[in-house]
Amino acid sequence: MTLNDMFVKGGKILPNGSMLHDMYLVEVKKPDEASEEWDLLRVVSKIPADQAYISLEDTKCSLVN
């Protein structure tokens, strides 16, 4: 199943119930770097889902194995 909503774009539900999606490393901006009241974070890097989570082959979940 693929998920697309306000939280995740292209997320996938695995047979063990885990949801895989890209993760982001963010840094808090200094007050003088913010352009709006809600402008608090800067994305430092995007971590692809296949690198952010353990693979199904390596899981110890009893639902999969």
mmCIF file as Biopython writes it, N, C-alpha, C and O atoms, coordinates in Angstrom:
data_model
#
loop_
_atom_site.group_PDB
_atom_site.id
_atom_site.type_symbol
_atom_site.label_atom_id
_atom_site.label_alt_id
_atom_site.label_comp_id
_atom_site.label_asym_id
_atom_site.label_entity_id
_atom_site.label_seq_id
_atom_site.pdbx_PDB_ins_code
_atom_site.Cartn_x
_atom_site.Cartn_y
_atom_site.Cartn_z
_atom_site.occupancy
_atom_site.B_iso_or_equiv
_atom_site.auth_seq_id
_atom_site.auth_asym_id
_atom_site.pdbx_PDB_model_num
ATOM 1   N N  . MET A ? 1  ? 0.846  -1.171  0.000  1.0 0.0 1  A 1 
ATOM 2   C CA . MET A ? 1  ? 0.000  0.000   0.000  1.0 0.0 1  A 1 
ATOM 3   C C  . MET A ? 1  ? 0.899  1.244   0.000  1.0 0.0 1  A 1 
ATOM 4   O O  . MET A ? 1  ? 1.874  1.315   0.747  1.0 0.0 1  A 1 
ATOM 5   N N  . THR A ? 2  ? 0.560  2.208   -0.837 1.0 0.0 2  A 1 
ATOM 6   C CA . THR A ? 2  ? 1.310  3.460   -0.888 1.0 0.0 2  A 1 
ATOM 7   C C  . THR A ? 2  ? 0.483  4.571   -0.250 1.0 0.0 2  A 1 
ATOM 8   O O  . THR A ? 2  ? -0.724 4.665   -0.474 1.0 0.0 2  A 1 
ATOM 9   N N  . LEU A ? 3  ? 1.138  5.407   0.543  1.0 0.0 3  A 1 
ATOM 10  C CA . LEU A ? 3  ? 0.470  6.514   1.223  1.0 0.0 3  A 1 
ATOM 11  C C  . LEU A ? 3  ? 0.945  7.851   0.693  1.0 0.0 3  A 1 
ATOM 12  O O  . LEU A ? 3  ? 2.137  8.050   0.458  1.0 0.0 3  A 1 
ATOM 13  N N  . ASN A ? 4  ? 0.022  8.751   0.509  1.0 0.0 4  A 1 
ATOM 14  C CA . ASN A ? 4  ? 0.313  10.130  0.145  1.0 0.0 4  A 1 
ATOM 15  C C  . ASN A ? 4  ? -0.659 11.003  0.926  1.0 0.0 4  A 1 
ATOM 16  O O  . ASN A ? 4  ? -1.853 11.023  0.629  1.0 0.0 4  A 1 
ATOM 17  N N  . ASP A ? 5  ? -0.158 11.718  1.917  1.0 0.0 5  A 1 
ATOM 18  C CA . ASP A ? 5  ? -0.991 12.624  2.695  1.0 0.0 5  A 1 
ATOM 19  C C  . ASP A ? 5  ? -0.147 13.797  3.168  1.0 0.0 5  A 1 
ATOM 20  O O  . ASP A ? 5  ? 0.946  14.019  2.646  1.0 0.0 5  A 1 
ATOM 21  N N  . MET A ? 6  ? -0.631 14.551  4.146  1.0 0.0 6  A 1 
ATOM 22  C CA . MET A ? 6  ? 0.114  15.722  4.611  1.0 0.0 6  A 1 
ATOM 23  C C  . MET A ? 6  ? 1.399  15.336  5.350  1.0 0.0 6  A 1 
ATOM 24  O O  . MET A ? 6  ? 2.308  16.158  5.469  1.0 0.0 6  A 1 
ATOM 25  N N  . PHE A ? 7  ? 1.488  14.111  5.843  1.0 0.0 7  A 1 
ATOM 26  C CA . PHE A ? 7  ? 2.664  13.661  6.582  1.0 0.0 7  A 1 
ATOM 27  C C  . PHE A ? 7  ? 3.733  13.071  5.673  1.0 0.0 7  A 1 
ATOM 28  O O  . PHE A ? 7  ? 4.922  13.323  5.868  1.0 0.0 7  A 1 
ATOM 29  N N  . VAL A ? 8  ? 3.323  12.295  4.694  1.0 0.0 8  A 1 
ATOM 30  C CA . VAL A ? 8  ? 4.294  11.551  3.887  1.0 0.0 8  A 1 
ATOM 31  C C  . VAL A ? 8  ? 3.849  11.500  2.422  1.0 0.0 8  A 1 
ATOM 32  O O  . VAL A ? 8  ? 2.660  11.424  2.112  1.0 0.0 8  A 1 
ATOM 33  N N  . LYS A ? 9  ? 4.835  11.543  1.546  1.0 0.0 9  A 1 
ATOM 34  C CA . LYS A ? 9  ? 4.605  11.364  0.109  1.0 0.0 9  A 1 
ATOM 35  C C  . LYS A ? 9  ? 5.326  10.088  -0.319 1.0 0.0 9  A 1 
ATOM 36  O O  . LYS A ? 9  ? 6.536  9.961   -0.132 1.0 0.0 9  A 1 
ATOM 37  N N  . GLY A ? 10 ? 4.596  9.161   -0.883 1.0 0.0 10 A 1 
ATOM 38  C CA . GLY A ? 10 ? 5.195  7.919   -1.367 1.0 0.0 10 A 1 
ATOM 39  C C  . GLY A ? 10 ? 5.574  6.943   -0.271 1.0 0.0 10 A 1 
ATOM 40  O O  . GLY A ? 10 ? 6.461  6.114   -0.472 1.0 0.0 10 A 1 
ATOM 41  N N  . GLY A ? 11 ? 4.920  7.016   0.894  1.0 0.0 11 A 1 
ATOM 42  C CA . GLY A ? 11 ? 5.192  6.060   1.973  1.0 0.0 11 A 1 
ATOM 43  C C  . GLY A ? 11 ? 4.641  4.689   1.629  1.0 0.0 11 A 1 
ATOM 44  O O  . GLY A ? 11 ? 3.670  4.576   0.882  1.0 0.0 11 A 1 
ATOM 45  N N  . LYS A ? 12 ? 5.253  3.657   2.166  1.0 0.0 12 A 1 
ATOM 46  C CA . LYS A ? 12 ? 4.815  2.293   1.877  1.0 0.0 12 A 1 
ATOM 47  C C  . LYS A ? 12 ? 4.627  1.521   3.176  1.0 0.0 12 A 1 
ATOM 48  O O  . LYS A ? 12 ? 5.454  1.601   4.085  1.0 0.0 12 A 1 
ATOM 49  N N  . ILE A ? 13 ? 3.525  0.770   3.255  1.0 0.0 13 A 1 
ATOM 50  C CA . ILE A ? 13 ? 3.248  -0.103  4.386  1.0 0.0 13 A 1 
ATOM 51  C C  . ILE A ? 13 ? 3.790  -1.486  4.050  1.0 0.0 13 A 1 
ATOM 52  O O  . ILE A ? 13 ? 3.446  -2.060  3.016  1.0 0.0 13 A 1 
ATOM 53  N N  . LEU A ? 14 ? 4.634  -2.017  4.924  1.0 0.0 14 A 1 
ATOM 54  C CA . LEU A ? 14 ? 5.222  -3.340  4.720  1.0 0.0 14 A 1 
ATOM 55  C C  . LEU A ? 14 ? 4.362  -4.419  5.376  1.0 0.0 14 A 1 
ATOM 56  O O  . LEU A ? 14 ? 3.486  -4.101  6.180  1.0 0.0 14 A 1 
ATOM 57  N N  . PRO A ? 15 ? 4.598  -5.690  5.045  1.0 0.0 15 A 1 
ATOM 58  C CA . PRO A ? 15 ? 3.819  -6.783  5.635  1.0 0.0 15 A 1 
ATOM 59  C C  . PRO A ? 15 ? 3.898  -6.839  7.161  1.0 0.0 15 A 1 
ATOM 60  O O  . PRO A ? 15 ? 2.984  -7.359  7.802  1.0 0.0 15 A 1 
ATOM 61  N N  . ASN A ? 16 ? 4.975  -6.312  7.755  1.0 0.0 16 A 1 
ATOM 62  C CA . ASN A ? 16 ? 5.089  -6.326  9.214  1.0 0.0 16 A 1 
ATOM 63  C C  . ASN A ? 16 ? 4.417  -5.116  9.860  1.0 0.0 16 A 1 
ATOM 64  O O  . ASN A ? 16 ? 4.510  -4.930  11.073 1.0 0.0 16 A 1 
ATOM 65  N N  . GLY A ? 17 ? 3.732  -4.284  9.048  1.0 0.0 17 A 1 
ATOM 66  C CA . GLY A ? 17 ? 3.009  -3.137  9.579  1.0 0.0 17 A 1 
ATOM 67  C C  . GLY A ? 17 ? 3.820  -1.856  9.651  1.0 0.0 17 A 1 
ATOM 68  O O  . GLY A ? 17 ? 3.273  -0.805  9.985  1.0 0.0 17 A 1 
ATOM 69  N N  . SER A ? 18 ? 5.102  -1.915  9.348  1.0 0.0 18 A 1 
ATOM 70  C CA . SER A ? 18 ? 5.943  -0.720  9.361  1.0 0.0 18 A 1 
ATOM 71  C C  . SER A ? 18 ? 5.630  0.156   8.154  1.0 0.0 18 A 1 
ATOM 72  O O  . SER A ? 18 ? 5.287  -0.344  7.083  1.0 0.0 18 A 1 
ATOM 73  N N  . MET A ? 19 ? 5.751  1.458   8.339  1.0 0.0 19 A 1 
ATOM 74  C CA . MET A ? 19 ? 5.590  2.374   7.220  1.0 0.0 19 A 1 
ATOM 75  C C  . MET A ? 19 ? 6.954  2.942   6.872  1.0 0.0 19 A 1 
ATOM 76  O O  . MET A ? 19 ? 7.626  3.532   7.718  1.0 0.0 19 A 1 
ATOM 77  N N  . LEU A ? 20 ? 7.356  2.763   5.628  1.0 0.0 20 A 1 
ATOM 78  C CA . LEU A ? 20 ? 8.624  3.306   5.150  1.0 0.0 20 A 1 
ATOM 79  C C  . LEU A ? 20 ? 8.370  4.638   4.462  1.0 0.0 20 A 1 
ATOM 80  O O  . LEU A ? 20 ? 7.449  4.763   3.654  1.0 0.0 20 A 1 
ATOM 81  N N  . HIS A ? 21 ? 9.180  5.619   4.782  1.0 0.0 21 A 1 
ATOM 82  C CA . HIS A ? 21 ? 9.112  6.916   4.118  1.0 0.0 21 A 1 
ATOM 83  C C  . HIS A ? 21 ? 10.445 7.609   4.280  1.0 0.0 21 A 1 
ATOM 84  O O  . HIS A ? 21 ? 11.223 7.274   5.174  1.0 0.0 21 A 1 
ATOM 85  N N  . ASP A ? 22 ? 10.707 8.568   3.424  1.0 0.0 22 A 1 
ATOM 86  C CA . ASP A ? 22 ? 11.944 9.327   3.521  1.0 0.0 22 A 1 
ATOM 87  C C  . ASP A ? 22 ? 11.977 10.074  4.859  1.0 0.0 22 A 1 
ATOM 88  O O  . ASP A ? 22 ? 10.938 10.496  5.367  1.0 0.0 22 A 1 
ATOM 89  N N  . MET A ? 23 ? 13.152 10.229  5.409  1.0 0.0 23 A 1 
ATOM 90  C CA . MET A ? 23 ? 13.351 10.962  6.655  1.0 0.0 23 A 1 
ATOM 91  C C  . MET A ? 23 ? 14.196 12.198  6.342  1.0 0.0 23 A 1 
ATOM 92  O O  . MET A ? 23 ? 14.931 12.224  5.355  1.0 0.0 23 A 1 
ATOM 93  N N  . TYR A ? 24 ? 14.085 13.197  7.175  1.0 0.0 24 A 1 
ATOM 94  C CA . TYR A ? 24 ? 14.818 14.439  6.965  1.0 0.0 24 A 1 
ATOM 95  C C  . TYR A ? 24 ? 15.612 14.803  8.209  1.0 0.0 24 A 1 
ATOM 96  O O  . TYR A ? 24 ? 15.103 14.738  9.327  1.0 0.0 24 A 1 
ATOM 97  N N  . LEU A ? 25 ? 16.862 15.186  8.000  1.0 0.0 25 A 1 
ATOM 98  C CA . LEU A ? 25 ? 17.678 15.741  9.060  1.0 0.0 25 A 1 
ATOM 99  C C  . LEU A ? 25 ? 17.514 17.249  8.959  1.0 0.0 25 A 1 
ATOM 100 O O  . LEU A ? 25 ? 17.795 17.835  7.914  1.0 0.0 25 A 1 
ATOM 101 N N  . VAL A ? 26 ? 17.058 17.885  10.044 1.0 0.0 26 A 1 
ATOM 102 C CA . VAL A ? 26 ? 16.807 19.322  10.026 1.0 0.0 26 A 1 
ATOM 103 C C  . VAL A ? 26 ? 17.623 20.013  11.111 1.0 0.0 26 A 1 
ATOM 104 O O  . VAL A ? 26 ? 18.053 19.400  12.089 1.0 0.0 26 A 1 
ATOM 105 N N  . GLU A ? 27 ? 17.818 21.289  10.906 1.0 0.0 27 A 1 
ATOM 106 C CA . GLU A ? 27 ? 18.555 22.127  11.847 1.0 0.0 27 A 1 
ATOM 107 C C  . GLU A ? 27 ? 17.657 23.313  12.212 1.0 0.0 27 A 1 
ATOM 108 O O  . GLU A ? 27 ? 16.990 23.884  11.350 1.0 0.0 27 A 1 
ATOM 109 N N  . VAL A ? 28 ? 17.649 23.669  13.478 1.0 0.0 28 A 1 
ATOM 110 C CA . VAL A ? 28 ? 16.863 24.809  13.920 1.0 0.0 28 A 1 
ATOM 111 C C  . VAL A ? 28 ? 17.557 26.093  13.472 1.0 0.0 28 A 1 
ATOM 112 O O  . VAL A ? 28 ? 18.762 26.261  13.661 1.0 0.0 28 A 1 
ATOM 113 N N  . LYS A ? 29 ? 16.777 26.996  12.876 1.0 0.0 29 A 1 
ATOM 114 C CA . LYS A ? 29 ? 17.330 28.263  12.403 1.0 0.0 29 A 1 
ATOM 115 C C  . LYS A ? 29 ? 17.546 29.226  13.567 1.0 0.0 29 A 1 
ATOM 116 O O  . LYS A ? 29 ? 16.836 29.176  14.572 1.0 0.0 29 A 1 
ATOM 117 N N  . LYS A ? 30 ? 18.517 30.084  13.420 1.0 0.0 30 A 1 
ATOM 118 C CA . LYS A ? 30 ? 18.711 31.175  14.373 1.0 0.0 30 A 1 
ATOM 119 C C  . LYS A ? 30 ? 17.575 32.172  14.155 1.0 0.0 30 A 1 
ATOM 120 O O  . LYS A ? 30 ? 17.063 32.276  13.040 1.0 0.0 30 A 1 
ATOM 121 N N  . PRO A ? 31 ? 17.170 32.903  15.184 1.0 0.0 31 A 1 
ATOM 122 C CA . PRO A ? 31 ? 16.058 33.843  15.043 1.0 0.0 31 A 1 
ATOM 123 C C  . PRO A ? 31 ? 16.230 34.824  13.883 1.0 0.0 31 A 1 
ATOM 124 O O  . PRO A ? 31 ? 15.247 35.154  13.220 1.0 0.0 31 A 1 
ATOM 125 N N  . ASP A ? 32 ? 17.427 35.289  13.623 1.0 0.0 32 A 1 
ATOM 126 C CA . ASP A ? 32 ? 17.624 36.259  12.538 1.0 0.0 32 A 1 
ATOM 127 C C  . ASP A ? 32 ? 17.583 35.617  11.145 1.0 0.0 32 A 1 
ATOM 128 O O  . ASP A ? 32 ? 17.548 36.334  10.145 1.0 0.0 32 A 1 
ATOM 129 N N  . GLU A ? 33 ? 17.586 34.288  11.061 1.0 0.0 33 A 1 
ATOM 130 C CA . GLU A ? 33 ? 17.501 33.586  9.775  1.0 0.0 33 A 1 
ATOM 131 C C  . GLU A ? 33 ? 16.051 33.313  9.359  1.0 0.0 33 A 1 
ATOM 132 O O  . GLU A ? 33 ? 15.788 33.026  8.191  1.0 0.0 33 A 1 
ATOM 133 N N  . ALA A ? 34 ? 15.125 33.399  10.294 1.0 0.0 34 A 1 
ATOM 134 C CA . ALA A ? 34 ? 13.719 33.105  10.014 1.0 0.0 34 A 1 
ATOM 135 C C  . ALA A ? 34 ? 13.064 34.278  9.295  1.0 0.0 34 A 1 
ATOM 136 O O  . ALA A ? 34 ? 13.246 35.438  9.664  1.0 0.0 34 A 1 
ATOM 137 N N  . SER A ? 35 ? 12.292 33.944  8.251  1.0 0.0 35 A 1 
ATOM 138 C CA . SER A ? 35 ? 11.612 35.000  7.497  1.0 0.0 35 A 1 
ATOM 139 C C  . SER A ? 35 ? 10.161 35.177  7.945  1.0 0.0 35 A 1 
ATOM 140 O O  . SER A ? 35 ? 9.556  36.218  7.687  1.0 0.0 35 A 1 
ATOM 141 N N  . GLU A ? 36 ? 9.600  34.169  8.613  1.0 0.0 36 A 1 
ATOM 142 C CA . GLU A ? 36 ? 8.230  34.201  9.122  1.0 0.0 36 A 1 
ATOM 143 C C  . GLU A ? 36 ? 8.219  33.580  10.519 1.0 0.0 36 A 1 
ATOM 144 O O  . GLU A ? 36 ? 9.197  32.961  10.940 1.0 0.0 36 A 1 
ATOM 145 N N  . GLU A ? 37 ? 7.121  33.749  11.224 1.0 0.0 37 A 1 
ATOM 146 C CA . GLU A ? 37 ? 6.999  33.213  12.593 1.0 0.0 37 A 1 
ATOM 147 C C  . GLU A ? 37 ? 7.152  31.693  12.623 1.0 0.0 37 A 1 
ATOM 148 O O  . GLU A ? 37 ? 7.715  31.143  13.569 1.0 0.0 37 A 1 
ATOM 149 N N  . TRP A ? 38 ? 6.652  31.019  11.593 1.0 0.0 38 A 1 
ATOM 150 C CA . TRP A ? 38 ? 6.684  29.558  11.523 1.0 0.0 38 A 1 
ATOM 151 C C  . TRP A ? 38 ? 7.945  29.020  10.835 1.0 0.0 38 A 1 
ATOM 152 O O  . TRP A ? 38 ? 8.112  27.804  10.740 1.0 0.0 38 A 1 
ATOM 153 N N  . ASP A ? 39 ? 8.821  29.884  10.362 1.0 0.0 39 A 1 
ATOM 154 C CA . ASP A ? 39 ? 10.022 29.506  9.616  1.0 0.0 39 A 1 
ATOM 155 C C  . ASP A ? 39 ? 11.135 29.135  10.603 1.0 0.0 39 A 1 
ATOM 156 O O  . ASP A ? 39 ? 12.011 29.949  10.895 1.0 0.0 39 A 1 
ATOM 157 N N  . LEU A ? 40 ? 11.090 27.898  11.111 1.0 0.0 40 A 1 
ATOM 158 C CA . LEU A ? 40 ? 11.970 27.491  12.206 1.0 0.0 40 A 1 
ATOM 159 C C  . LEU A ? 40 ? 13.089 26.530  11.818 1.0 0.0 40 A 1 
ATOM 160 O O  . LEU A ? 40 ? 14.119 26.489  12.491 1.0 0.0 40 A 1 
ATOM 161 N N  . LEU A ? 41 ? 12.907 25.749  10.739 1.0 0.0 41 A 1 
ATOM 162 C CA . LEU A ? 41 ? 13.832 24.665  10.431 1.0 0.0 41 A 1 
ATOM 163 C C  . LEU A ? 41 ? 14.417 24.784  9.031  1.0 0.0 41 A 1 
ATOM 164 O O  . LEU A ? 41 ? 13.786 25.318  8.118  1.0 0.0 41 A 1 
ATOM 165 N N  . ARG A ? 42 ? 15.642 24.274  8.880  1.0 0.0 42 A 1 
ATOM 166 C CA . ARG A ? 42 ? 16.308 24.173  7.588  1.0 0.0 42 A 1 
ATOM 167 C C  . ARG A ? 42 ? 16.615 22.695  7.353  1.0 0.0 42 A 1 
ATOM 168 O O  . ARG A ? 42 ? 17.197 22.030  8.210  1.0 0.0 42 A 1 
ATOM 169 N N  . VAL A ? 43 ? 16.222 22.192  6.192  1.0 0.0 43 A 1 
ATOM 170 C CA . VAL A ? 43 ? 16.516 20.789  5.854  1.0 0.0 43 A 1 
ATOM 171 C C  . VAL A ? 43 ? 17.999 20.686  5.510  1.0 0.0 43 A 1 
ATOM 172 O O  . VAL A ? 43 ? 18.487 21.357  4.601  1.0 0.0 43 A 1 
ATOM 173 N N  . VAL A ? 44 ? 18.708 19.832  6.254  1.0 0.0 44 A 1 
ATOM 174 C CA . VAL A ? 44 ? 20.134 19.613  6.029  1.0 0.0 44 A 1 
ATOM 175 C C  . VAL A ? 44 ? 20.333 18.498  5.007  1.0 0.0 44 A 1 
ATOM 176 O O  . VAL A ? 44 ? 21.158 18.618  4.102  1.0 0.0 44 A 1 
ATOM 177 N N  . SER A ? 45 ? 19.568 17.405  5.156  1.0 0.0 45 A 1 
ATOM 178 C CA . SER A ? 45 ? 19.657 16.310  4.188  1.0 0.0 45 A 1 
ATOM 179 C C  . SER A ? 45 ? 18.397 15.459  4.226  1.0 0.0 45 A 1 
ATOM 180 O O  . SER A ? 45 ? 17.666 15.427  5.216  1.0 0.0 45 A 1 
ATOM 181 N N  . LYS A ? 46 ? 18.172 14.774  3.118  1.0 0.0 46 A 1 
ATOM 182 C CA . LYS A ? 46 ? 17.053 13.845  2.991  1.0 0.0 46 A 1 
ATOM 183 C C  . LYS A ? 46 ? 17.630 12.437  3.010  1.0 0.0 46 A 1 
ATOM 184 O O  . LYS A ? 46 ? 18.566 12.135  2.270  1.0 0.0 46 A 1 
ATOM 185 N N  . ILE A ? 47 ? 17.075 11.584  3.848  1.0 0.0 47 A 1 
ATOM 186 C CA . ILE A ? 47 ? 17.538 10.202  3.955  1.0 0.0 47 A 1 
ATOM 187 C C  . ILE A ? 47 ? 16.485 9.320   3.285  1.0 0.0 47 A 1 
ATOM 188 O O  . ILE A ? 47 ? 15.358 9.237   3.773  1.0 0.0 47 A 1 
ATOM 189 N N  . PRO A ? 48 ? 16.831 8.660   2.176  1.0 0.0 48 A 1 
ATOM 190 C CA . PRO A ? 48 ? 15.857 7.819   1.479  1.0 0.0 48 A 1 
ATOM 191 C C  . PRO A ? 48 ? 15.345 6.690   2.378  1.0 0.0 48 A 1 
ATOM 192 O O  . PRO A ? 48 ? 16.078 6.174   3.222  1.0 0.0 48 A 1 
ATOM 193 N N  . ALA A ? 49 ? 14.098 6.322   2.188  1.0 0.0 49 A 1 
ATOM 194 C CA . ALA A ? 49 ? 13.454 5.304   3.015  1.0 0.0 49 A 1 
ATOM 195 C C  . ALA A ? 49 ? 14.256 4.005   3.071  1.0 0.0 49 A 1 
ATOM 196 O O  . ALA A ? 49 ? 14.343 3.381   4.128  1.0 0.0 49 A 1 
ATOM 197 N N  . ASP A ? 50 ? 14.841 3.592   1.950  1.0 0.0 50 A 1 
ATOM 198 C CA . ASP A ? 50 ? 15.581 2.321   1.939  1.0 0.0 50 A 1 
ATOM 199 C C  . ASP A ? 50 ? 16.858 2.373   2.772  1.0 0.0 50 A 1 
ATOM 200 O O  . ASP A ? 50 ? 17.411 1.327   3.112  1.0 0.0 50 A 1 
ATOM 201 N N  . GLN A ? 51 ? 17.335 3.570   3.105  1.0 0.0 51 A 1 
ATOM 202 C CA . GLN A ? 51 ? 18.511 3.706   3.973  1.0 0.0 51 A 1 
ATOM 203 C C  . GLN A ? 51 ? 18.119 4.024   5.416  1.0 0.0 51 A 1 
ATOM 204 O O  . GLN A ? 51 ? 18.899 3.788   6.338  1.0 0.0 51 A 1 
ATOM 205 N N  . ALA A ? 52 ? 16.922 4.555   5.609  1.0 0.0 52 A 1 
ATOM 206 C CA . ALA A ? 52 ? 16.491 4.984   6.935  1.0 0.0 52 A 1 
ATOM 207 C C  . ALA A ? 52 ? 15.935 3.839   7.789  1.0 0.0 52 A 1 
ATOM 208 O O  . ALA A ? 52 ? 15.896 3.944   9.015  1.0 0.0 52 A 1 
ATOM 209 N N  . TYR A ? 53 ? 15.514 2.771   7.160  1.0 0.0 53 A 1 
ATOM 210 C CA . TYR A ? 53 ? 14.866 1.669   7.878  1.0 0.0 53 A 1 
ATOM 211 C C  . TYR A ? 53 ? 15.568 0.349   7.611  1.0 0.0 53 A 1 
ATOM 212 O O  . TYR A ? 53 ? 16.252 0.191   6.600  1.0 0.0 53 A 1 
ATOM 213 N N  . ILE A ? 54 ? 15.393 -0.594  8.522  1.0 0.0 54 A 1 
ATOM 214 C CA . ILE A ? 54 ? 15.945 -1.937  8.368  1.0 0.0 54 A 1 
ATOM 215 C C  . ILE A ? 54 ? 15.167 -2.673  7.274  1.0 0.0 54 A 1 
ATOM 216 O O  . ILE A ? 54 ? 13.960 -2.474  7.136  1.0 0.0 54 A 1 
ATOM 217 N N  . SER A ? 55 ? 15.830 -3.499  6.515  1.0 0.0 55 A 1 
ATOM 218 C CA . SER A ? 55 ? 15.165 -4.235  5.439  1.0 0.0 55 A 1 
ATOM 219 C C  . SER A ? 55 ? 14.320 -5.371  6.010  1.0 0.0 55 A 1 
ATOM 220 O O  . SER A ? 55 ? 14.541 -5.819  7.136  1.0 0.0 55 A 1 
ATOM 221 N N  . LEU A ? 56 ? 13.346 -5.833  5.217  1.0 0.0 56 A 1 
ATOM 222 C CA . LEU A ? 56 ? 12.521 -6.962  5.658  1.0 0.0 56 A 1 
ATOM 223 C C  . LEU A ? 56 ? 13.366 -8.210  5.879  1.0 0.0 56 A 1 
ATOM 224 O O  . LEU A ? 56 ? 13.069 -9.008  6.768  1.0 0.0 56 A 1 
ATOM 225 N N  . GLU A ? 57 ? 14.410 -8.387  5.084  1.0 0.0 57 A 1 
ATOM 226 C CA . GLU A ? 57 ? 15.278 -9.549  5.223  1.0 0.0 57 A 1 
ATOM 227 C C  . GLU A ? 57 ? 16.021 -9.543  6.562  1.0 0.0 57 A 1 
ATOM 228 O O  . GLU A ? 57 ? 16.314 -10.601 7.118  1.0 0.0 57 A 1 
ATOM 229 N N  . ASP A ? 58 ? 16.323 -8.345  7.075  1.0 0.0 58 A 1 
ATOM 230 C CA . ASP A ? 58 ? 17.089 -8.223  8.314  1.0 0.0 58 A 1 
ATOM 231 C C  . ASP A ? 58 ? 16.219 -8.079  9.565  1.0 0.0 58 A 1 
ATOM 232 O O  . ASP A ? 58 ? 16.737 -8.088  10.682 1.0 0.0 58 A 1 
ATOM 233 N N  . THR A ? 59 ? 14.904 -7.946  9.386  1.0 0.0 59 A 1 
ATOM 234 C CA . THR A ? 59 ? 14.031 -7.752  10.537 1.0 0.0 59 A 1 
ATOM 235 C C  . THR A ? 59 ? 13.901 -9.008  11.370 1.0 0.0 59 A 1 
ATOM 236 O O  . THR A ? 59 ? 14.029 -10.117 10.853 1.0 0.0 59 A 1 
ATOM 237 N N  . LYS A ? 60 ? 13.651 -8.844  12.633 1.0 0.0 60 A 1 
ATOM 238 C CA . LYS A ? 60 ? 13.414 -9.965  13.531 1.0 0.0 60 A 1 
ATOM 239 C C  . LYS A ? 60 ? 11.936 -10.080 13.886 1.0 0.0 60 A 1 
ATOM 240 O O  . LYS A ? 60 ? 11.559 -10.823 14.793 1.0 0.0 60 A 1 
ATOM 241 N N  . CYS A ? 61 ? 11.103 -9.332  13.157 1.0 0.0 61 A 1 
ATOM 242 C CA . CYS A ? 61 ? 9.662  -9.296  13.407 1.0 0.0 61 A 1 
ATOM 243 C C  . CYS A ? 61 ? 9.039  -10.667 13.103 1.0 0.0 61 A 1 
ATOM 244 O O  . CYS A ? 61 ? 9.254  -11.223 12.026 1.0 0.0 61 A 1 
ATOM 245 N N  . SER A ? 62 ? 8.278  -11.199 14.046 1.0 0.0 62 A 1 
ATOM 246 C CA . SER A ? 62 ? 7.655  -12.514 13.860 1.0 0.0 62 A 1 
ATOM 247 C C  . SER A ? 62 ? 6.534  -12.478 12.827 1.0 0.0 62 A 1 
ATOM 248 O O  . SER A ? 62 ? 6.147  -13.532 12.322 1.0 0.0 62 A 1 
ATOM 249 N N  . LEU A ? 63 ? 6.001  -11.306 12.495 1.0 0.0 63 A 1 
ATOM 250 C CA . LEU A ? 63 ? 4.964  -11.214 11.460 1.0 0.0 63 A 1 
ATOM 251 C C  . LEU A ? 63 ? 5.529  -11.474 10.075 1.0 0.0 63 A 1 
ATOM 252 O O  . LEU A ? 63 ? 4.798  -11.876 9.169  1.0 0.0 63 A 1 
ATOM 253 N N  . VAL A ? 64 ? 6.833  -11.245 9.902  1.0 0.0 64 A 1 
ATOM 254 C CA . VAL A ? 64 ? 7.461  -11.433 8.601  1.0 0.0 64 A 1 
ATOM 255 C C  . VAL A ? 64 ? 8.175  -12.768 8.524  1.0 0.0 64 A 1 
ATOM 256 O O  . VAL A ? 64 ? 8.107  -13.450 7.501  1.0 0.0 64 A 1 
ATOM 257 N N  . ASN A ? 65 ? 8.855  -13.147 9.584  1.0 0.0 65 A 1 
ATOM 258 C CA . ASN A ? 65 ? 9.681  -14.374 9.561  1.0 0.0 65 A 1 
ATOM 259 C C  . ASN A ? 65 ? 8.908  -15.594 10.004 1.0 0.0 65 A 1 
ATOM 260 O O  . ASN A ? 65 ? 9.458  -16.695 10.039 1.0 0.0 65 A 1 
#
